[in-house]
């Protein structure tokens, strides 16, 4: 098993990772509601999609209602992830301002390498998704992991150069 480090990681970002990482997030009301508050929306449906495939959810019937449900679900999914991301960034900013920059950099490196490993595993598991909802949610997970890898890699780099990304 090859050890993944940030030095080797940047030179080997798969094109799909960069593409997914730079896709725009939703701009809907649902996304903004989920990104601004933990209890603004019913996010109970999201518990089924926290980890990668195979998913235990039964395959729903393809209907117009299902298509709209999927749009809403993905917007709330990304909104919840953004809410958690904003909390993490605020925590790192406080620690950085308190003089713990080196520790923040190390955490970002660790999370980036772990997220890359998970991204590769998730990408390999996508073949197991046969239901449309499962495929779409696996793609959302893949996109979010890509965003984390891309953002944290660049954030750690800025900190290493003495810049403040916060």
Buried (B, 14 or more C-beta within 10 A) or exposed (E): EEEBEBEEBEEEBEEEBEEBBEEEBBEBEBBBBBBEEEEBBEBEBBEBBEEBBEBEEEEBEEEEEBEEBBBBBBBBBBBBBBBEBEEBBEEBBEBBEEEBBEEBBEBBBEBBBBBBBBBBEBBEBBEEBEBBBBBBBBBBBBBBBBBBBBBBBBBBBBBBEEEEBB
